[in-house]
Amino acid sequence: MKIQTKNDLEKTREEGLKSLYPGAIKISVGMATCGLSTGAGKVYEAIEKEIGKAKVPIRLERTGCIGFCQREPVVDILEPGKPRIFYQGVTPERCGELVEKWLEDRVVEDLLFCKMEKEDRILEGGVKDYAIQKIPSGIDGTPNYHQVPFYGKQLKIALRNCGFINPDHVEEYIARGGYFSLYKALFEMKPEEIIEEVKRSGLRGRGGAGFPTGAKWEACQKAKGDRKFILCNADEGDPGAYMDRSILEGDPHSVIEGMIIGAYAIGAHEGFIYVRDEYPLAIQKLKIAIGQAEEAGLLGGNILGSGFSLKINLFRGGGAFVCGESTALMASIEGKVGEPRAKHIHTTESGLWDKPSNLNNVETWNNIPIVVSRGAEWYSKIGTTGSKGTKVFSIVGKVKNTGLIEVPMGATLREIVYDIGGGIPDGKKFKAVQTGGPSGGCIPESLIDMPVDYDQLTEVGSMMGSGGMIVMDESTCMVDVAKYFMNFLKSESCGKCTSCREGTKRMHEILTEIAEGRGTTDHIELLKELGWVTAEASLCQLGATAPNPVLSTIRYFQDEYEEHIINKRCPAKVCRALLRYQILSDVCKRCGKCIKACPAEAITGKKKTKKEPGEAFKIDVEKCIKCGMCFEACKFEAIEVE
Amino acid sequence: MEVSKIDNVIKQYGAKESALLAILQDIQTEEKYLPKDALEYVSQKMGIPLAQVFRLATFYNALSLKPRGRHKVDVCLGTACHVRGGEKILDKMERDLGIGVGETTKDKRFTLESVHCVGCCSLGPVAVIDGEVFGRLAQDKVPALLKEFK
């Protein structure tokens, strides 16, 4: 059906509500990439089979990721009059039990994750109460969604729909308030009013640099030219960050709606979404969403009968990190290699094919419908003085609870790592949080009570970036981390500027020397100098921020560098050249597991049997390749790394 | 690759410069690499200098000029996977397959590559085989995983 009036939109909302709350049992499986990588596909098939056997109608749906990726596959069951139940770590084998018990008003207790009695409707500013009348037996000890520490401090604006709708059903998006902001923008607001609203909201670019979104739009609107472009940067290249992937896979219409509102405000009729090649599922979901939006009259010609038209094209990237930079991204769309150019003239004036172009990141676009719907005043109350709204972070690495979280700007690192993340696993000690991807830096423990926003992060030598937060513990080596990023940047530098191409290469060489025990005391000063030159003389932000991982680790962890250089020791036991594996003979049980595991035949000894005591196990240092297989295989902690 | 197939790909996107990357990606999906004659044909047919076609083919990580094996293994070396031992998984793959990164086994069964983040960071270390993501890997899980791909 073509949606041409507000009445049509309301009717579609009704349809969507029936799909979201079908009046029967509905089982949803989280099938974003994180779910699929842990077997959600097989879980879906298994549930489908069980449903075939059941005597009552049960609806099965695919949904996006609810954020707690570590607990995937996540399955939830919704039935009228009952609390919504979320299960975690579901396997195909347990699906029969899951369905059977539910039909008997019971739950599978050991797979329970949490329950939900009402659903937040952030876009419309309300809640959907499930009107609980009946409680299945066995859920007494299960926490409510908001009582789960992982979710307790979160405020989901950008992730509002992920895990709650089937991204392939546009009507479900509409049922949760979607496309009503577009209606409001097209029929109740002038382009200037929209820009003013975005400006007053204080929304800043979520892609990394944090440029004020409203100001960018205004510049592009005022730029001369009758052909303008609206662009979405979905080239999420920062390793360790995947919020854009999750939004595109779980809620693609939120980005499309934001882009249409932006295009209307700026006066653009053509747009591109540039998606990373590494995100095939996101590309697939976007294709479906664009098709559906066009079919429904929400995109394409004469949108919602307003006379405004916009064509959005999907562009698949080629796997180059530098294409996340605005001018490189535009060059790539033009069919050239993704090399940045100098931005003496802003892309808002002369961007794609030299036309005024407005580029925003996925999460920024996704925030637009909420700014329009709830208004700048409401939006700007969330966050800190200079950074408004919420930010999605991927909290990963050496932390107990890993996944995607969304908190108001200004939440402290301690709240994120300890309250939400649950702290460091295996009783290890916290060392640092890496933010901002290869452009960012490592923030040490002494700054853990720092509120996280754009300006604070920059002040401590890191940056917001797209929101990756990699937690590091005492077993992470900071020299190795710096070397890792420099290796990344060296291979991803497009090579246009000598300072970046050679600077990253030389810094990587020096870091390798330090990591392999050939470092000298003047290396630290040399790294600082090289870092300075690379930052100052490079054209784009890739080069300008490239030294951050090195400089920030030197700033906060110089003692670790010195330990490598002077004492030839890696305190975190990571830098292989400086390690030595040995077997503690008094702990060793002579079980032989290590001999079996060793790929280099470096371990000698004889297994203990009932009859014979065996011979002491030893590692031949010459033959040892330091792969760590024996260390992982030993159950008695008899292998020591020095 | 047959000329008619390349023609179809070009027709689908239109013979314009901005479609070049998409066209090369489709050829690569079909052939698993970019054969020299295909690049020459694309250049001629689209009226784009071969140098530019070649520049694109060598600039983007997703494109390869070398033939690849039946199965493509991408070991993720994103930051989260790195701190959780992604490199050890890659080393194990290298040892088990007897090849280095960017190489293909003699029987053409596997091509081994590393990738900078597939966005599955909470389940690291991760590897992608033929587009399917495998999370929570450990060195001792590698042999069984590779066995699944004939």
Contacts between the chains, C-beta under 8 A, distances in Angstrom:
chain1	res1	chain2	res2	distance
A	33	B	118	7.5
A	33	B	119	6.4
A	33	B	120	5.7
A	33	B	133	5.9
A	34	B	120	5.7
A	34	B	122	6.4
A	34	B	123	6.1
A	34	B	135	7.5
A	36	B	132	7.9
A	36	B	133	6.5
A	37	B	120	5.4
A	37	B	123	5.7
A	37	B	126	6.7
A	37	B	132	7.9
A	37	B	133	3.6
A	37	B	134	6.3
A	37	B	135	4.2
A	38	B	123	6.4
A	38	B	135	5.6
A	38	B	136	7.3
A	69	B	120	7.8
A	69	B	122	3.8
A	69	B	123	6.4
A	70	B	122	5.0
A	70	B	123	7.1
A	72	B	123	7.4
A	236	B	119	6.9
A	237	B	116	7.4
A	237	B	117	7.4
A	238	B	117	7.5
A	239	B	77	7.7
A	239	B	78	3.5
A	239	B	79	4.5
A	239	B	80	7.4
A	239	B	82	7.8
A	239	B	116	5.2
A	239	B	117	3.7
A	239	B	121	8.0
A	240	B	78	5.6
A	240	B	79	3.9
A	240	B	80	4.8
A	240	B	117	6.6
A	240	B	121	5.4
A	241	B	117	7.8
A	241	B	119	7.8
A	241	B	121	7.6
A	242	B	117	7.7
A	242	B	119	3.4
A	242	B	120	7.1
A	242	B	121	5.8
A	245	B	119	4.2
A	246	B	119	8.0
A	277	B	25	7.5
A	277	B	60	7.9
A	277	B	62	4.6
A	278	B	115	6.6
A	278	B	117	7.2
A	278	B	118	5.3
A	278	B	119	6.9
A	279	B	119	6.4
A	280	B	131	6.1
A	315	B	22	7.6
A	316	B	21	7.5
A	316	B	22	6.3
A	316	B	25	6.5
A	317	B	21	8.0
A	317	B	60	7.9
A	317	B	62	7.7
A	318	B	21	5.4
A	318	B	25	7.1
A	318	B	56	7.4
A	318	B	59	7.3
A	318	B	60	2.9
A	318	B	61	7.0
A	318	B	62	4.8
A	318	B	63	6.3
A	319	B	60	5.5
A	319	B	61	3.6
A	319	B	62	3.7
A	319	B	63	8.0
A	319	B	115	8.0
A	320	B	59	6.6
A	320	B	60	5.4
A	320	B	61	6.1
A	321	B	116	6.8
A	332	B	21	6.9
A	333	B	18	5.9
A	334	B	17	6.5
A	334	B	18	5.6
A	335	B	16	7.4
A	335	B	17	3.5
A	335	B	18	4.5
A	335	B	19	7.0
A	335	B	20	4.4
A	335	B	21	6.6
A	335	B	48	7.7
A	335	B	56	7.7
A	336	B	17	7.8
A	336	B	52	7.5
A	336	B	56	7.8
A	337	B	55	5.4
A	337	B	56	5.9
A	337	B	59	4.2
A	337	B	60	7.8
A	338	B	59	6.9
A	338	B	60	7.7
A	394	B	80	7.9
A	394	B	121	5.6
A	394	B	122	7.1
A	396	B	79	8.0
A	396	B	80	3.9
A	396	B	121	4.1
A	396	B	122	5.3
A	396	B	124	7.0
A	397	B	79	7.3
A	397	B	80	5.2
A	397	B	83	5.0
A	397	B	84	7.0
A	397	B	121	8.0
A	398	B	83	6.3
A	398	B	84	7.6
A	402	B	80	7.9
A	402	B	121	7.3
A	402	B	122	3.6
A	402	B	123	7.8
A	403	B	122	5.0
A	404	B	122	7.8
A	434	B	79	6.4
A	437	B	79	7.5
A	468	B	79	6.9
A	468	B	80	7.9
A	468	B	121	7.5
A	470	B	79	4.8
A	470	B	80	5.5
A	470	B	83	6.3
A	470	B	121	7.9
A	472	B	83	6.0
A	476	B	83	5.2
A	481	B	82	8.0
A	481	B	83	7.5
A	484	B	79	7.1
A	484	B	82	5.4
A	485	B	79	7.8
A	488	B	116	6.0
A	492	B	116	7.3
A	494	B	59	7.7
A	597	B	140	7.5
A	599	B	95	5.4
A	627	B	88	6.7
A	627	B	91	6.0
A	627	B	92	7.3
A	627	B	95	7.7
A	627	B	139	7.5
A	628	B	85	7.9
A	628	B	88	5.9
A	628	B	139	7.5
A	629	B	92	7.9
A	629	B	139	5.8
A	629	B	140	7.7
A	632	B	138	7.0
A	632	B	139	6.2
A	632	B	140	6.9
A	633	B	140	7.4
